Amino acid sequence: MEEKKRECDFALHLGFGIAKILLKAAAVAAAFCIVKEVHKVHKAIEKKEK
């Protein structure tokens, strides 16, 4: 019984670790997309001013 609890704790810890890494990757991807969109808007404003 104790061994099964230890296995579950390990699996839970591993799952949370993986989720944490995935959330960081998603945050980086979202930031990249935001910067890309801001750059597009900036270029469009520059074209309109010319």
C-alpha positions in Angstrom: 0.0 0.0 0.0 2.8 2.4 0.9 4.6 1.6 -2.3 1.5 2.4 -4.4 1.2 5.8 -2.6 4.8 6.6 -3.4 4.2 5.7 -7.0 1.2 8.0 -7.2 3.1 10.8 -5.5 5.9 10.4 -8.0 3.4 10.3 -11.0 1.6 13.4 -9.6 4.9 15.3 -9.1 6.1 14.3 -12.7 2.7 15.4 -14.1 2.9 18.8 -12.4 6.5 19.2 -13.7 5.4 18.5 -17.2 2.4 20.8 -16.9 4.7 23.6 -15.6 7.0 23.2 -18.6 4.1 23.2 -21.0 2.6 26.4 -19.5 6.0 28.1 -19.8 6.2 27.1 -23.5 2.7 28.3 -24.1 3.5 31.6 -22.5 6.6 32.0 -24.7 4.5 31.1 -27.8 1.8 33.6 -26.8 4.4 36.4 -26.3 5.9 35.6 -29.7 2.6 35.9 -31.4 1.8 39.2 -29.6 5.1 40.7 -30.7 4.5 39.5 -34.2 1.1 41.2 -34.3 2.4 44.4 -32.8 5.1 44.4 -35.5 2.4 44.0 -38.2 0.4 46.9 -36.8 3.5 49.1 -36.6 4.4 48.3 -40.2 0.8 49.1 -41.3 0.9 52.4 -39.5 4.3 53.3 -41.2 2.9 52.4 -44.7 -0.2 54.6 -44.0 1.9 57.6 -43.0 3.9 57.5 -46.2 
